[in-house]
């Protein structure tokens, strides 16, 4: 799979996506990187620690988040994407579910769109991605955690997302799927989907796990967001064992090391 100018061996390795939130209210690092210099310093650090792809978000999607206007979100992300692309060679993903924001981000240099609503929030999103020929990460999500058979329902929801992508003309080799830990799911649902991520290989696309520092870890270990590294590392190792191609994380160095060790044990290195 190619994202931007970089080739990813998604069948044999788990890559690290680093998180850069240009937000005042993200659950873990809100307000830390609002200034471009701070953001660029953090990107440089993440690259030096082994980050493979950068995910930039301009609107927090934590529980109870306040939605931004498209104009506000564009104003936040455009300068940062442009600055990152002018200084670094790392592929850039834009975390947004709004087609106008996605289009602006792609013009600024984004190589991928990370849509937490799996093309179902904004009916123009699929066309924007298809026309630009960028890659996309399409996440499972629901407004409410109401399921008849959880795993079967998740698979059916993702099948709908894939159908939307195909109808719009998004190429198969541009798609990554995300099970959506922390979105439209109960605590028990989140544990169950992480325990059965291999079932998503039925679709034939690379899988990305985004569980870093999330509430499922905090609830399991009874720990605040600042003390969830060990729990995150366990989810990353599980992701490697389940054949996930990407993990989206805050702590790059530690997760890179965990992946290397897990892959060595599994004979992938």
BELTASUL-V135388 format. One record per backbone hydrogen bond with DSSP energy under -1.0 kcal/mol. CO is the residue of the C=O (numbers start at 1). NH is the residue of the N-H. Records with the same first field share a line. If there is no record, write none. Layout:
CO->NH, NH
This chain:
1->8
3->6
6->3
8->10
9->12, 13
15->247
16->52, 53
17->249
18->55
20->57
21->23
23->31
26->30
29->32
35->39
36->40
37->41
38->42
39->43
40->44
41->45
42->46
43->47
44->48
45->49
46->51
47->50
53->18
54->93
55->20
56->95
57->22
62->65
69->73
70->74
71->75
72->76
73->77
74->78
77->81
78->82
79->83
80->84
81->85
82->86
84->88
91->54
92->111, 112
93->56
94->96, 114
98->102
99->103
100->104
101->105
102->106
103->107
104->108
105->110
111->135
112->94
113->137
114->96
115->118, 139
117->120
122->125
124->128
125->129
126->130
127->131
128->132
129->133
135->113
136->176
137->115
138->178
144->146
149->153
150->154
151->155
152->156
153->157
154->158
155->159
156->160
157->161
158->162
159->163
160->164
161->165
162->166
163->167
164->168
165->170
171->174
172->175
174->136
176->138
177->208
178->140
180->183
186->190
187->191
188->192
189->193
190->194
191->195
196->199
197->200
198->201
199->202
200->203
201->204
206->177
207->245, 246
209->248
211->214
214->217, 218
215->219
216->220
217->221
218->222, 223
224->227
228->232
229->233
230->234
231->235
232->236
233->237
234->238
235->239
236->240
237->241
238->242
239->244
240->243
245->15
246->209
247->17
249->19
251->255
252->256
253->257
254->258
255->259
256->260
257->261
258->262
259->263
260->264
261->265
262->266
263->268
